[in-house]
Amino acid sequence: MRTPPVSHVLTWEIVENQGYETAWARLGDGVLEARGRAVGIAPEPYWITYELRTGPEWTTRELRVTAESADGVRETVLVHDGSGHWTVDGEQRPDLDGALDCDLGLCPLTNTMPVLRHGLHRAGPAGAARTFTMAWVSVPDLTVRASEQTYTPLEETDDGGALVRYEAGDFRRDIEIGADGFVVDYPDLAYLIGHATHG
């Protein structure tokens, strides 16, 4: 039986760039479609808009990002062929081979895909660590590189979600994930200030 898709509207305050992000996300049957807008003032004032589409099992298929700052407007398009190969603006990127997900910098929404695929928000206490390669997009310059990231479920939270440790290089944070798979609190980076759902 197919699960009816559920639409979410989420707004985070982004502490690191002194800004905000709102995402309109639709989840159903292992697929996420989302669009979002973000504004920040650090390290410089900028706007970000994006559109994200996944295939089955929350695997990224396409991410389109536009950034606008004092330097002008930049755009980039990441496409994943579903078998582990990526293009960025139409150019093959073998350095991203094996990545299943994109990770848009300072965007809490893009933590959702690996969390949902592996049930990290429902893994219970002290789950196994999982390491992923991500196609990471820096903002606001939109450079793309491979990023190794580790997610480790630590404990359940009172609302049915989980506390999950995120590690990338020397960076480590214990992120609160809600029962629906979205970031609630990402210490020093972002926290959820609004969330509405409808079928």
N, C-alpha and C positions, 0 to 999 in steps of 0.2 A: 504494500500500500504506500502510495506517495504521501509524503508529509507536506501539507499546505505551507507555502512560504510565509515567513513572518518578516514584516518590515520594522526596522529600528531607526530611530533618529537619536544620535548620540552627540553630546557636546562635552569636550574636555577643556579644562584650562591647562595650557602648556606652560609649565613653570620655566623650563630651560630657555625658551625664546620670548618669554613674557607675552604670550599670545593665547589664541584659542583655536580649536578645530571643531567643526561640525561635520558629521558623516551621516549620509542616508544609506543604510545598508539593508539588503534583502537576503535572507537566509532560507534555504530549503533544499532538501535532498542532497546534501553534500556540496552545494554550490553557493557561493557568495558573489553578489553584485553590489558595488558600492560606488558612490561618488562623494567627494568631500571638498571642503574649503577650509583653509587655514590662514591665519595672519600672525605674524610675529614682528618684533622690533629689535631682536638681538640675533646675530651680531649686527644686523642692519634691518630696516623696515622692509618687509616683503609680503607678498600674497602667494599662496599655493592653491591650485585647483587640481583635482585628480579624478580619474575614473579607473576602477579596478574590476576585473572579471576573472573568476576562477572556473576551472572545469570540475569534473567529479573529484570528490574527496578533498575539496578545498585547495586544489593545486592551481597556482597562478597560471593564467593564460595570457593576460594582457594588463599592463599598467600604463596609463597615459598621464603625464604630469606637466603642468605649466607653472612656471615661476615668474613673478614680476617683481623687480626691484629697481633701484636707481640705475643699475647697469642695463636695464632693458628687460625684454621678455625672452625667456628660454623655454624650450619644450623638449621632452624626451618621451620615447615610446619603447617599452620593453615588451617583447613577445616571447612566450615559452611555447614550444611545439608539442608539449605533453609527453615527450620522451627524454627530457633532460637537457635540451639544447635551447639556447637563447639568441635573440638578436636585440640590439639596441640601436634604434633609429635605422633599422634595416641592415645593420652590419652584424655579421656573426661574432659572437663573444664566447669562444671556447673556455675562457677562464671562469665562466659561470656554469659550465656543464655540471650536471648533477643537482643543481639547486631546484627545489620545487616551489619555492616562495620568493616573492619580492619583500623588501623591507624598506618602506619609505621613511626616511629620517624624521624623527620627532612626530611620528604618526602612530598613535596607539592602536588604530584599527588594524594595521598590518601585523600585529602580534597574534591576531585572531586565527589565522589559517593553520599554523602548526599546532596551536592549542586545541582546536576542534578536531583536526585530523587524528591526533593521538590521544584525545580525551584527557589532556593534561589538567583540565579544570574539574575533572571528576575522578582523578586517579587515586583519591584517598591519601592517607598520610604516607610520607616518605616514599614516593614513587621513584622509579629508575630515571636517571639522567638520560637525555636524548640530545645529540649534537646534530645540527643541521647546517648546510651551506645555504646562504641567502644571497639573492641579488639585491644588494643594498644601494639605495639612492640617497645621496647627500643633499640636504637642502640648506640654502636656496640655490646652490650652483648646479645641482642635478648630475653630478658625476656618479658613475655606477661602478661598483667593484664587488667582488665576492667577499662574503663575511661569514666566518664560522661562529655559530651561536649555540649555546647549550641551555636547555630548559630542564629544570628539575622540580617536580612537585614536592612541596614540603609538608603541607597540612591542609585539611579541609577548613573552610571558613563557615561562619554561622549562617550565611545566606545560601549555602549549597555549592559555592564555588571553591576555589583553592588559592593558596599562597604558592607561587611558583618562582623559583630562583632563576634569573636570567643572567647569563655570563657571555661576554664577548671580549676576548683579550683580558686586560686588567679590569674591565668594567664589570660590576656585579650589582644587581638590585633584586630584592624580593618583591615581586609584583603580585598584587591582589587581582585575581581574575574572577569575574562574576559567573553565576551558574549558566549563563548563556554564552560564555566564551569571550566576552569583551573585557578589556582592561578597566578596572575600577580605580586602582591607585598604583601609580608607577613612581615610587619615591624620587623626588628631585627632578622629575621630568614632566609628569602629567597626572591629573586626577579627574574623574568623571564628575560633571556637575549637572548633567541632564540626560535623561534616557526615557524615551517613549516608544511603545510598541503598538502595532496593529496588524491584523491578519490581512 
